[in-house]
Every structure is written in structure tokens, then in C-alpha cells.
Amino acid sequence: MNSIDVMASEMKCQLEDLPKIQPKLAFEECVFVGSGDSYVAGLATRYFGPCSCVYPTDLLANPSLAGNKTVFFVSMSGNTQANISAAEAVRKNCRTVAITANPSSRLAEACDQVIHLNYTQLGKTAGTVGFTSSLLACIMLATKGKTSCPANLPDVYNKAIKAADEIDTSRSFVLLGDTFLLPAAMYFALKLNEVFGAKAFAYPLEEFCHSPLFGLKDNDSVMILGTQGNEMGRRLSARLEQNSVCSRFFDCSSSSSIESLLYAVFLVQHMILKTARKLGLADCYFLSNKRLLEISSDFIYG
């Protein structure tokens, strides 16, 4: 299969793989560490449980951020050099746990314990089931199991399919969201980068109004993820439209925060997939651009 077909197949696997995630570990306080999709997964936990999230470079610069807490290093490959270096730097003074799909990885060896995410992997593609698996695992750990995979996951997934529209990839994108929808907006930006090579930037909604708002250009599209409980996003989208800015508001309201977050992620995935199908893409941009991929790999994996 080409990487777009792999992405489509792995998206469907979320319905079977996510309900199986049940990480169990006793701890008092925790920090989540990761880069890229894994950082976004860790960041989402701050809105569900008492924890913090940092980049591995933050931990290398200031190991005291780990304190006496349990430090979860999130990396599906387990080979991100910055994570490995950070784990080695703090292991003497705190408990370290690797959350990874590769239990024999260098990161797993560098940590005291391993949580193995055994989800379906069909080939190289933009992260879907790997991201949602780590996202759900982190949230379940942060809430000590009080928040888990929604029983109505298929309904949330199918609702997202029906709501997903195609995207104009000739534009640059600004993605906005507040609280637990900010990580979904960040995930959106990363997938636009990876699949289409599109310029995309994510901001907290209110923070965007302070300064990035003034950098908007005619070719920019503003996409806002929000809920009925926070009308600021809807009002901002309307004001932007009144001022000839291409803007769309996506209502991600649901009966619980975890359902809203997963709905937003599924919505993003299906908008990306529908657009890739419309454009007739066979492969994700990050895989087809060998020159940039080599640079990325050299700096991430060392």
C-alpha cells in the first residue's frame, strides 16, 4: 500500500485498538516528555489531570523540571535522540517510564520501565492510530484511569466522518483552539505539514489575537476548533469573515471533554484524508521529499 492508503487503513484501526489501551501504573506526580505528535499527546494531559508536559530539550536544559516525579517519555519509535538523552540525564534522580510502540528501542533501554502501546502498524505514514493511542494512554495515566476510551467511540468517529470537508491546500493555515482543543489544533498543523507540505501554524485562540492576528495574509485560512461552551472562537471566526479573511469554525461539542477531543482529532484526520483523495495523492509529502526527510531524520535520530 502507498502511504495514503496506509493512513486510511490505520485510521479505521483506531476503533479496535483504542478500547484495548489500559495502562496501569502507581505514581503521585508526573511529567510527560515528547516531541512532535508525542509532545501534543502529552500536552493534552494537562487539561485532564494534575501533570505537566515539556520538550526533552527543556529537561536537558533544566533537569530540576523532573523533580521527584515520575517522568513519562513518549515516543512511538523510541529512537528520538533528545528523549534518550533526557531520560539518561534524569534517571538517577527520578522514576522514568517509556511510552512506546517499540519495547526494544534505545529509549526503552534508557528508562526504568516501559509501557508498550501495541496498536496496528501497517507502514510508514502520517501518524493516526499511533497518535491517538499515545494520547489516550497519557490521559488515562494522568487521571489514574478516571478518564478512559469512550464507550460510544464508533459514534464519535462516524460523526467526524460526516462532518469532514475537503481543504484548500493552496492556502496557508492558521489553526486555533483553547484548552484541550489546542493540542488538536497543533495536531492539525502537523498533519498539514506532513501530508501536503502546507504551511500551517497553531496558536491558542486568545493568544492569536494578541499578535499573530496582525500577520494574516490574503492567502491564509483560519480554522478554529471550539465548543458551545466557549463562544469566543465562533465570534472571532465571524469577525474575520466580516473583514474578508477566509475563516471556518468547527463545533467539537460533545458530552465530555475526552469525546470532544477525540472528535476533533478524528475530524482532522478525515479532512486530511478526503483532501488527499481529492488531490489524487499516493504518498505523504514528508515521505516523497527525500531531501527534507533526510535532514529531519539526521536531526531527530542523531
Residue frames as qw, qx, qy, qz and C-alpha x, y, z in Angstrom:
[[0.000, 0.886, 0.464, 0.000, 0.00, 0.00, 0.00],
 [0.319, 0.536, -0.072, 0.778, 1.06, 3.58, -0.58],
 [0.223, -0.052, -0.576, 0.785, 1.29, 5.86, 2.46],
 [0.414, -0.104, 0.001, -0.904, -2.13, 7.49, 1.91],
 [0.756, -0.148, -0.535, -0.346, -3.79, 4.07, 1.76],
 [0.530, -0.055, -0.700, 0.476, -1.86, 3.06, 4.88],
 [0.071, -0.076, 0.340, -0.935, -3.09, 6.19, 6.64],
 [0.618, -0.144, -0.242, -0.734, -6.71, 5.40, 5.70],
 [0.760, -0.121, -0.637, -0.052, -6.42, 1.82, 6.94],
 [0.406, -0.021, -0.629, 0.662, -4.73, 2.77, 10.21],
 [0.290, -0.196, 0.124, -0.929, -7.43, 5.38, 10.87],
 [0.761, -0.206, -0.376, -0.486, -10.06, 2.62, 10.82],
 [0.663, -0.005, -0.685, 0.303, -7.93, 0.52, 13.21],
 [0.053, -0.313, 0.426, -0.847, -8.49, 3.15, 15.91],
 [0.707, -0.280, -0.105, -0.641, -11.96, 1.72, 16.54],
 [0.926, -0.132, -0.353, 0.013, -10.46, -1.63, 17.58],
 [0.625, 0.219, -0.438, 0.607, -7.14, -0.50, 19.05],
 [0.085, -0.515, 0.250, -0.815, -8.15, 2.40, 21.31],
 [0.755, -0.468, -0.041, -0.458, -10.58, 0.45, 23.56],
 [0.920, -0.047, -0.327, 0.212, -7.74, -2.00, 24.33],
 [0.339, 0.507, -0.386, 0.692, -5.50, 0.64, 25.89],
 [0.674, -0.688, -0.207, -0.172, -5.36, 0.21, 29.66],
 [0.475, 0.429, -0.508, 0.576, -2.04, 1.48, 31.09],
 [0.674, -0.701, -0.195, -0.126, -1.80, 0.96, 34.85],
 [0.594, 0.240, -0.393, 0.659, 0.95, 2.41, 36.99],
 [0.466, -0.794, -0.351, 0.169, 1.05, 3.78, 40.53],
 [0.461, 0.189, -0.089, 0.862, 2.62, 7.23, 40.99],
 [0.147, -0.672, -0.454, 0.566, 1.96, 10.51, 42.76],
 [0.208, 0.840, -0.036, -0.499, 3.05, 13.27, 40.37],
 [0.746, 0.168, 0.512, 0.392, 4.14, 13.05, 36.75],
 [0.111, 0.700, -0.281, -0.647, 5.72, 14.87, 33.82],
 [0.808, 0.419, 0.405, 0.087, 5.18, 13.95, 30.17],
 [0.183, -0.652, 0.452, 0.580, 8.06, 14.45, 27.75],
 [0.675, 0.347, 0.611, 0.223, 7.95, 14.22, 23.95],
 [0.048, -0.399, 0.354, 0.845, 8.43, 15.84, 20.56],
 [0.229, -0.010, -0.688, -0.689, 6.14, 16.28, 17.55],
 [0.624, -0.341, -0.513, -0.480, 2.93, 14.23, 17.84],
 [0.640, -0.262, -0.643, 0.330, 4.16, 12.84, 21.16],
 [0.146, -0.025, -0.322, 0.935, 4.53, 16.31, 22.65],
 [0.427, -0.213, -0.255, -0.841, 0.99, 17.13, 21.54],
 [0.692, -0.302, -0.641, -0.139, -0.27, 13.93, 23.20],
 [0.496, -0.214, -0.558, 0.630, 1.48, 14.82, 26.45],
 [0.023, -0.110, 0.075, -0.991, 0.30, 18.42, 26.30],
 [0.519, -0.361, -0.471, -0.615, -3.34, 17.32, 26.17],
 [0.595, -0.312, -0.700, 0.242, -2.98, 15.61, 29.54],
 [0.170, 0.024, -0.357, 0.918, -2.63, 18.99, 31.29],
 [0.427, -0.165, -0.114, -0.882, -6.36, 19.57, 30.74],
 [0.780, -0.212, -0.500, -0.312, -7.39, 16.23, 32.23],
 [0.830, -0.428, -0.294, 0.203, -5.15, 15.57, 35.22],
 [0.315, -0.923, 0.199, 0.101, -2.54, 17.15, 37.55],
 [0.826, -0.034, 0.299, 0.477, 0.63, 16.91, 35.46],
 [0.065, 0.824, -0.231, -0.514, 2.99, 18.91, 33.30],
 [0.843, 0.395, 0.292, 0.219, 4.44, 18.48, 29.80],
 [0.131, -0.832, 0.341, 0.418, 7.82, 19.59, 28.48],
 [0.738, 0.597, -0.312, -0.034, 10.05, 19.06, 25.48],
 [0.920, -0.169, -0.108, 0.337, 13.07, 16.80, 26.05],
 [0.474, 0.467, -0.130, 0.736, 15.33, 19.78, 25.35],
 [0.368, -0.746, 0.053, -0.552, 13.65, 21.61, 28.26],
 [0.893, -0.450, 0.003, -0.019, 14.52, 18.72, 30.56],
 [0.808, 0.170, -0.086, 0.557, 18.12, 18.66, 29.32],
 [0.176, 0.627, -0.102, 0.752, 18.43, 22.40, 29.95],
 [0.339, -0.452, 0.409, -0.717, 16.80, 22.18, 33.39],
 [0.452, -0.038, -0.891, 0.000, 16.68, 18.64, 34.87],
 [0.067, 0.092, 0.669, -0.734, 15.00, 20.02, 38.01],
 [0.548, 0.023, -0.217, -0.808, 11.76, 20.18, 35.99],
 [0.634, -0.058, -0.757, -0.149, 11.53, 16.44, 36.66],
 [0.479, -0.560, 0.343, -0.582, 11.77, 16.95, 40.43],
 [0.267, -0.197, 0.918, -0.215, 10.93, 13.75, 42.28],
 [0.720, 0.297, 0.154, -0.608, 8.11, 12.95, 39.88],
 [0.696, 0.128, 0.677, 0.203, 7.55, 10.02, 37.54],
 [0.170, 0.605, -0.342, -0.698, 8.71, 11.09, 34.09],
 [0.747, 0.359, 0.559, -0.021, 6.93, 9.55, 31.09],
 [0.057, -0.475, 0.532, 0.699, 8.90, 9.75, 27.84],
 [0.699, 0.488, 0.433, -0.291, 6.51, 9.46, 24.91],
 [0.166, 0.588, -0.600, -0.516, 7.98, 8.24, 21.62],
 [0.916, 0.207, 0.129, -0.317, 6.41, 5.71, 19.28],
 [0.736, 0.523, -0.412, 0.117, 9.71, 4.85, 17.58],
 [0.800, -0.578, 0.033, 0.161, 11.66, 5.02, 20.82],
 [0.771, 0.097, 0.133, 0.616, 14.64, 6.33, 18.88],
 [0.105, 0.931, 0.073, 0.341, 14.35, 10.12, 19.21],
 [0.622, 0.209, -0.415, 0.629, 17.80, 11.15, 20.41],
 [0.126, -0.502, 0.232, -0.823, 16.61, 14.09, 22.53],
 [0.802, -0.417, -0.086, -0.418, 14.27, 11.82, 24.50],
 [0.907, -0.025, -0.330, 0.262, 17.01, 9.26, 25.08],
 [0.398, 0.361, -0.348, 0.769, 19.46, 11.92, 26.26],
 [0.385, -0.515, 0.131, -0.755, 16.87, 13.47, 28.57],
 [0.905, -0.312, -0.203, -0.207, 15.94, 10.07, 30.06],
 [0.793, 0.085, -0.363, 0.483, 19.61, 9.32, 30.76],
 [0.160, 0.483, -0.254, 0.823, 20.07, 12.76, 32.32],
 [0.479, -0.440, 0.198, -0.733, 17.29, 12.43, 34.92],
 [0.811, -0.112, -0.549, -0.167, 17.15, 8.68, 35.55],
 [0.456, 0.099, -0.674, 0.573, 19.36, 8.82, 38.65],
 [0.057, -0.015, 0.437, -0.897, 17.02, 11.19, 40.46],
 [0.607, 0.154, 0.208, -0.751, 13.53, 10.13, 39.36],
 [0.607, 0.157, 0.779, -0.013, 11.50, 7.24, 38.00],
 [0.245, 0.440, -0.447, -0.739, 11.50, 7.09, 34.20],
 [0.621, 0.287, 0.716, -0.139, 8.93, 5.32, 32.02],
 [0.022, 0.206, -0.612, -0.763, 8.97, 4.93, 28.23],
 [0.621, 0.464, 0.479, -0.412, 5.61, 5.02, 26.44],
 [0.108, 0.527, -0.637, -0.553, 6.44, 3.49, 23.08],
 [0.896, 0.273, -0.019, -0.351, 5.42, 1.12, 20.31],
 [0.708, 0.465, -0.502, 0.176, 8.96, -0.27, 20.31],
 [0.742, -0.656, 0.084, -0.112, 9.73, -2.01, 23.64],
 [0.873, -0.114, 0.120, 0.458, 13.21, -2.98, 22.47],
 [0.355, 0.847, 0.035, 0.394, 14.16, 0.58, 21.50],
 [0.471, 0.264, -0.378, 0.752, 17.02, 2.68, 22.84],
 [0.322, -0.495, 0.124, -0.797, 14.53, 4.78, 24.81],
 [0.872, -0.348, -0.226, -0.261, 13.09, 1.68, 26.45],
 [0.809, 0.023, -0.374, 0.453, 16.60, 0.65, 27.48],
 [0.231, 0.380, -0.267, 0.855, 17.28, 4.12, 28.89],
 [0.497, -0.463, 0.040, -0.733, 14.17, 4.07, 31.14],
 [0.279, -0.244, 0.819, -0.437, 13.31, 2.16, 34.31],
 [0.497, 0.307, 0.773, -0.248, 10.01, 0.86, 32.93],
 [0.062, 0.060, -0.628, -0.774, 8.17, 0.51, 29.62],
 [0.555, 0.418, 0.510, -0.507, 4.51, 0.90, 28.66],
 [0.219, -0.048, 0.784, 0.579, 4.14, -0.88, 25.33],
 [0.527, 0.453, 0.158, -0.701, 1.46, 0.56, 23.01],
 [0.344, -0.025, 0.887, 0.305, 0.57, -2.40, 20.83],
 [0.516, 0.599, 0.215, -0.573, -1.52, -0.75, 18.12],
 [0.794, 0.417, 0.409, 0.166, -1.83, -1.66, 14.43],
 [0.091, -0.727, 0.381, 0.564, 1.09, -0.56, 12.26],
 [0.808, 0.448, 0.383, 0.005, 0.77, -1.14, 8.51],
 [0.668, 0.381, 0.168, 0.617, 3.60, 1.00, 7.14],
 [0.311, -0.224, -0.104, 0.918, 5.14, 4.47, 7.07],
 [0.003, -0.691, -0.518, -0.505, 2.60, 7.28, 7.01],
 [0.127, -0.498, 0.210, -0.832, 1.46, 10.37, 8.91],
 [0.083, -0.013, -0.875, 0.477, 0.59, 9.45, 12.50],
 [0.552, -0.341, -0.310, -0.694, -3.02, 8.47, 13.22],
 [0.846, -0.391, -0.335, -0.135, -3.60, 5.44, 15.44],
 [0.662, 0.029, -0.406, 0.629, -0.14, 5.87, 16.96],
 [0.001, -0.352, 0.168, -0.921, -1.02, 9.42, 17.98],
 [0.629, -0.436, -0.138, -0.629, -4.45, 8.60, 19.40],
 [0.854, -0.206, -0.458, 0.137, -3.05, 5.57, 21.25],
 [0.484, 0.061, -0.394, 0.779, -0.40, 7.68, 22.97],
 [0.225, -0.404, -0.010, -0.887, -2.92, 10.47, 23.56],
 [0.759, -0.421, -0.276, -0.413, -5.37, 8.17, 25.30],
 [0.797, -0.122, -0.461, 0.370, -2.65, 6.36, 27.26],
 [0.278, 0.228, -0.306, 0.882, -1.26, 9.64, 28.60],
 [0.425, -0.411, -0.041, -0.805, -4.70, 10.90, 29.62],
 [0.847, -0.327, -0.385, -0.168, -5.56, 7.62, 31.33],
 [0.667, -0.023, -0.447, 0.595, -2.29, 7.75, 33.26],
 [0.075, 0.306, -0.188, 0.930, -2.73, 11.41, 34.24],
 [0.577, -0.347, -0.029, -0.739, -6.25, 10.76, 35.52],
 [0.208, -0.243, 0.901, -0.293, -5.34, 7.38, 37.05],
 [0.012, 0.196, 0.956, 0.217, -7.93, 5.66, 34.90],
 [0.217, 0.522, 0.544, -0.620, -10.81, 8.02, 35.70],
 [0.505, 0.642, -0.132, -0.561, -10.86, 9.09, 32.05],
 [0.537, -0.104, 0.801, 0.242, -10.85, 6.25, 29.53],
 [0.007, -0.025, -0.701, -0.713, -11.82, 5.42, 25.95],
 [0.520, 0.101, 0.167, -0.832, -15.45, 6.49, 25.39],
 [0.516, 0.152, 0.835, -0.114, -17.92, 3.62, 25.10],
 [0.562, 0.719, 0.355, -0.201, -19.50, 5.39, 22.12],
 [0.329, -0.501, 0.485, 0.637, -16.20, 5.69, 20.21],
 [0.353, 0.272, 0.747, 0.493, -17.75, 4.45, 16.90],
 [0.105, 0.865, 0.490, -0.010, -20.42, 7.15, 17.14],
 [0.222, -0.836, 0.132, 0.484, -17.80, 9.85, 17.73],
 [0.395, -0.237, 0.656, 0.597, -15.75, 8.53, 14.80],
 [0.291, 0.487, 0.741, 0.358, -18.70, 8.33, 12.39],
 [0.003, 0.922, 0.311, -0.231, -19.89, 11.80, 13.36],
 [0.271, -0.674, 0.347, 0.594, -16.45, 13.13, 12.42],
 [0.389, 0.098, 0.747, 0.530, -16.59, 11.38, 9.03],
 [0.192, 0.745, 0.623, 0.139, -19.92, 13.05, 8.21],
 [0.111, -0.944, -0.119, 0.287, -18.67, 16.50, 9.25],
 [0.525, -0.404, 0.403, 0.631, -15.31, 16.35, 7.45],
 [0.525, 0.830, 0.100, -0.160, -14.90, 18.59, 4.41],
 [0.784, 0.288, 0.069, 0.545, -12.06, 18.97, 1.93],
 [0.356, -0.776, 0.009, 0.520, -9.38, 21.62, 2.46],
 [0.531, 0.838, -0.035, 0.121, -7.90, 24.11, 0.01],
 [0.805, -0.364, 0.098, 0.457, -4.19, 23.24, 0.27],
 [0.485, 0.572, 0.110, 0.652, -3.19, 26.14, -1.97],
 [0.263, -0.871, 0.011, -0.415, -3.61, 28.29, 1.15],
 [0.289, 0.274, -0.701, 0.592, -1.52, 28.70, 4.28],
 [0.590, -0.538, -0.561, -0.216, -3.24, 27.71, 7.51],
 [0.076, -0.385, 0.538, -0.746, -3.66, 29.15, 10.97],
 [0.598, -0.336, -0.717, -0.128, -5.19, 26.65, 13.41],
 [0.168, -0.438, 0.384, -0.795, -6.72, 27.87, 16.66],
 [0.696, -0.399, -0.576, -0.157, -8.07, 26.18, 19.78],
 [0.243, -0.632, 0.436, -0.593, -8.22, 26.72, 23.52],
 [0.677, -0.372, 0.537, -0.339, -7.70, 24.33, 26.46],
 [0.673, -0.109, 0.727, 0.087, -7.90, 20.66, 25.37],
 [0.695, 0.649, 0.310, 0.017, -8.63, 21.65, 21.76],
 [0.047, 0.886, -0.411, -0.209, -5.30, 23.46, 21.42],
 [0.444, -0.339, 0.802, 0.213, -3.47, 20.09, 21.12],
 [0.634, 0.469, 0.615, 0.035, -5.98, 19.10, 18.41],
 [0.343, 0.929, -0.014, -0.138, -5.18, 22.33, 16.54],
 [0.197, -0.720, 0.630, 0.213, -1.46, 21.59, 16.88],
 [0.602, 0.021, 0.788, 0.130, -2.02, 18.07, 15.56],
 [0.556, 0.752, 0.342, -0.093, -3.93, 19.59, 12.62],
 [0.142, 0.913, -0.326, -0.201, -0.96, 21.81, 11.78],
 [0.387, -0.470, 0.772, 0.183, 1.48, 18.90, 11.93],
 [0.639, 0.290, 0.709, 0.073, -0.63, 16.77, 9.57],
 [0.453, 0.875, 0.113, -0.133, -0.96, 19.63, 7.08],
 [0.078, -0.796, 0.563, 0.210, 2.84, 19.93, 7.13],
 [0.467, -0.270, 0.834, 0.113, 3.44, 16.21, 6.74],
 [0.603, 0.397, 0.692, 0.008, 0.79, 15.19, 4.22],
 [0.465, 0.824, 0.307, 0.105, 0.68, 18.24, 1.93],
 [0.569, 0.049, 0.011, 0.821, 3.83, 20.20, 2.69],
 [0.059, -0.826, -0.336, -0.448, 1.50, 23.08, 3.55],
 [0.170, 0.291, -0.423, 0.841, 2.46, 25.99, 5.77],
 [0.573, -0.599, -0.464, -0.313, 0.45, 25.69, 8.97],
 [0.182, 0.285, -0.555, 0.760, 0.77, 27.25, 12.42],
 [0.508, -0.572, -0.636, -0.107, -1.22, 26.61, 15.60],
 [0.065, 0.329, -0.367, 0.868, -1.96, 29.07, 18.41],
 [0.049, -0.473, -0.752, 0.456, -4.14, 29.34, 21.50],
 [0.158, 0.739, 0.556, 0.347, -7.15, 31.33, 20.36],
 [0.233, -0.950, -0.163, 0.132, -6.79, 34.25, 22.74],
 [0.547, -0.499, 0.322, 0.590, -3.01, 34.39, 22.26],
 [0.474, 0.368, 0.559, 0.572, -3.54, 34.64, 18.49],
 [0.044, 0.905, 0.371, 0.203, -5.47, 37.89, 18.99],
 [0.459, -0.777, 0.044, 0.429, -2.52, 39.48, 20.80],
 [0.146, -0.676, 0.472, 0.546, -0.06, 39.44, 17.90],
 [0.368, -0.006, 0.831, 0.418, -0.21, 36.66, 15.23],
 [0.368, 0.721, 0.556, -0.189, -3.54, 38.12, 14.05],
 [0.136, 0.881, -0.121, -0.437, -1.61, 41.02, 12.51],
 [0.215, -0.424, 0.758, 0.447, 0.43, 38.66, 10.35],
 [0.626, 0.408, 0.654, -0.118, -2.60, 37.38, 8.42],
 [0.025, -0.301, 0.548, 0.780, -2.25, 37.49, 4.63],
 [0.623, 0.247, -0.141, -0.729, -4.85, 37.25, 1.87],
 [0.644, 0.214, -0.698, -0.229, -3.92, 33.62, 1.18],
 [0.003, -0.176, 0.857, -0.484, -4.30, 32.48, 4.80],
 [0.620, -0.367, -0.528, -0.449, -7.15, 30.30, 6.02],
 [0.191, -0.348, 0.639, -0.658, -8.05, 30.46, 9.71],
 [0.672, -0.216, -0.654, -0.272, -9.59, 27.27, 11.12],
 [0.251, -0.428, 0.514, -0.700, -10.93, 27.33, 14.67],
 [0.521, -0.212, -0.827, -0.011, -11.77, 24.31, 16.84],
 [0.195, -0.264, 0.396, -0.858, -14.24, 25.18, 19.59],
 [0.152, -0.358, -0.914, 0.115, -17.27, 24.16, 21.63],
 [0.208, -0.734, -0.466, -0.449, -20.63, 25.66, 22.51],
 [0.577, -0.700, -0.297, 0.299, -19.31, 26.47, 25.98],
 [0.395, -0.491, 0.162, 0.759, -16.67, 28.80, 24.55],
 [0.470, 0.785, 0.402, -0.019, -18.24, 31.21, 22.07],
 [0.165, -0.789, 0.281, 0.521, -15.06, 33.25, 21.58],
 [0.390, -0.139, 0.752, 0.512, -13.99, 31.05, 18.67],
 [0.312, 0.613, 0.702, 0.185, -17.30, 31.38, 16.87],
 [0.028, 0.945, 0.179, -0.272, -17.33, 35.15, 17.37],
 [0.287, -0.620, 0.466, 0.562, -13.75, 35.50, 16.15],
 [0.412, 0.151, 0.780, 0.446, -14.47, 33.46, 13.03],
 [0.228, 0.806, 0.545, 0.038, -17.49, 35.66, 12.22],
 [0.105, -0.911, 0.063, 0.395, -15.49, 38.87, 12.71],
 [0.381, -0.369, 0.631, 0.567, -12.71, 37.60, 10.47],
 [0.371, 0.434, 0.753, 0.327, -15.21, 36.69, 7.75],
 [0.099, 0.922, 0.340, -0.157, -16.71, 40.18, 8.01],
 [0.116, -0.859, 0.318, 0.384, -13.24, 41.53, 7.32],
 [0.717, 0.602, -0.284, -0.206, -12.68, 39.35, 4.22],
 [0.098, -0.513, 0.849, -0.083, -10.50, 36.73, 5.97],
 [0.724, 0.014, -0.620, -0.303, -11.15, 33.11, 5.00],
 [0.175, -0.313, 0.743, -0.565, -12.24, 31.55, 8.30],
 [0.688, -0.209, -0.589, -0.368, -14.13, 28.47, 9.48],
 [0.390, -0.409, 0.595, -0.572, -15.36, 27.42, 12.90],
 [0.585, -0.012, -0.795, -0.159, -15.70, 23.72, 13.78],
 [0.613, -0.477, 0.235, -0.584, -18.04, 22.90, 16.65],
 [0.471, 0.221, -0.844, 0.130, -16.45, 20.00, 18.56],
 [0.503, -0.337, 0.395, -0.691, -19.04, 19.96, 21.37],
 [0.621, -0.067, -0.771, -0.125, -19.81, 16.61, 22.98],
 [0.696, -0.623, -0.261, -0.244, -20.97, 15.20, 26.29],
 [0.748, -0.582, 0.080, 0.309, -17.44, 15.01, 27.74],
 [0.017, -0.865, 0.391, 0.314, -14.04, 16.58, 27.18],
 [0.435, -0.280, 0.802, 0.298, -12.46, 13.30, 26.03],
 [0.546, 0.523, 0.649, 0.081, -15.21, 12.80, 23.45],
 [0.254, 0.946, 0.046, -0.196, -14.77, 16.37, 22.18],
 [0.212, -0.716, 0.580, 0.327, -11.02, 15.94, 21.92],
 [0.492, -0.021, 0.830, 0.261, -11.24, 12.62, 20.06],
 [0.484, 0.733, 0.474, -0.059, -13.94, 14.02, 17.78],
 [0.118, 0.928, -0.204, -0.290, -11.67, 16.95, 16.90],
 [0.315, -0.489, 0.749, 0.317, -8.76, 14.58, 16.15],
 [0.529, 0.287, 0.786, 0.140, -10.93, 12.28, 14.03],
 [0.370, 0.871, 0.254, -0.199, -12.33, 15.31, 12.20],
 [0.042, -0.810, 0.467, 0.353, -8.81, 16.49, 11.40],
 [0.437, -0.205, 0.836, 0.259, -7.80, 13.03, 10.17],
 [0.504, 0.501, 0.701, 0.069, -10.77, 12.71, 7.83],
 [0.270, 0.924, 0.027, -0.270, -10.40, 16.23, 6.44],
 [0.173, -0.652, 0.647, 0.355, -6.77, 15.43, 5.67],
 [0.463, 0.033, 0.865, 0.192, -7.69, 12.08, 4.08],
 [0.478, 0.710, 0.504, -0.118, -10.58, 13.47, 1.99],
 [0.171, 0.908, -0.205, -0.322, -8.34, 16.21, 0.65],
 [0.283, -0.466, 0.777, 0.315, -5.52, 13.78, -0.16],
 [0.517, 0.312, 0.793, 0.087, -8.01, 11.58, -2.06],
 [0.387, 0.856, 0.258, -0.226, -9.39, 14.57, -3.97],
 [0.062, 0.849, -0.427, -0.305, -5.89, 15.60, -5.00],
 [0.921, 0.327, -0.204, -0.051, -5.07, 12.06, -6.06],
 [0.068, -0.744, 0.637, -0.191, -2.09, 11.81, -3.71],
 [0.878, 0.034, -0.478, 0.004, -0.40, 8.44, -3.34],
 [0.691, -0.120, -0.443, 0.558, 2.15, 9.43, -0.71],
 [0.337, -0.887, -0.201, 0.244, 2.54, 11.91, 2.11],
 [0.327, 0.907, -0.177, 0.196, 4.75, 14.89, 1.29],
 [0.396, -0.770, 0.496, -0.062, 7.24, 14.13, 4.07],
 [0.807, -0.106, 0.561, 0.150, 7.97, 10.73, 2.50],
 [0.699, 0.620, 0.274, 0.228, 8.16, 11.93, -1.10],
 [0.168, 0.933, -0.239, 0.212, 10.55, 14.81, -0.34],
 [0.915, -0.072, -0.239, 0.318, 13.69, 12.73, 0.28],
 [0.394, 0.481, -0.253, 0.741, 15.92, 15.77, 0.75],
 [0.358, -0.576, 0.202, -0.706, 13.91, 17.22, 3.61],
 [0.922, -0.309, -0.144, -0.185, 13.26, 13.78, 5.07],
 [0.788, 0.163, -0.347, 0.481, 16.99, 13.15, 5.32],
 [0.081, 0.499, -0.306, 0.807, 17.50, 16.43, 7.16],
 [0.674, -0.480, 0.017, -0.562, 14.64, 15.62, 9.53],
 [0.960, -0.154, -0.232, 0.040, 15.95, 12.13, 10.29],
 [0.605, 0.336, -0.376, 0.617, 19.52, 13.32, 10.82],
 [0.070, -0.469, 0.318, -0.821, 18.48, 15.87, 13.43],
 [0.755, -0.382, 0.005, -0.533, 15.81, 13.76, 15.19],
 [0.987, -0.142, -0.077, -0.017, 17.56, 10.41, 15.40],
 [0.362, -0.818, 0.425, 0.137, 21.17, 11.59, 15.51]]
